[in-house]
Amino acid sequence: MLESYLPILVFLIMGAFFGVAPIVMGRLIAPHRPDSEKLSPYECGFEAFEDSRMKFDVRYYLVAILFIIFDLEIAFLFPWAVVLKEIGMFGFLAMSVFLGILVIGFIYEWNKGALEWE
C-alpha cells in the first residue's frame, strides 16, 4: 500500500530540492554588495512615478481571468488527444460538446466586449 506512494514522495522531494537549491546556492555563492542603485525602485527604465498601491481598472482583471479560463480549458485537450484511440467515439463526442460550450462562451464574451481594452 505505502509503496505506491513512493513515486509521489520522490517527486515532492525532488521538486522541493529544485525549488530551494538555486536560492540557497545564490545566497552562498553570490556576493552581497547592495548599493543605492540596486535598492532603488525600477520600472521599465525610469523611476516609478505613481504609488505602488494604485487601483487597476477592473477590465485588467477581467481579461486576466478570461485568459486563465480559456488557457486552462485548452490544457484538457492534451490528455484527451493522448487517449483518443482508447476512448473512441464517446470521448470524441464528449470533447466536441466541451469545445462547443467553450466556443459559445468565447463568442459570448467577444460580443459583450469583454475582450476590448479602450
Secondary structure by P-SEA (a helix, b strand, c coil): ccccaaaaaaaaaaaaaaacaaaaaaaccbbbbbcccccccccccccccccccccccaaaaaaaaaaaaaaaaaaaaaaaaaacccccaaaaaaaaaaaaaaaaaaaaaaaacccccc
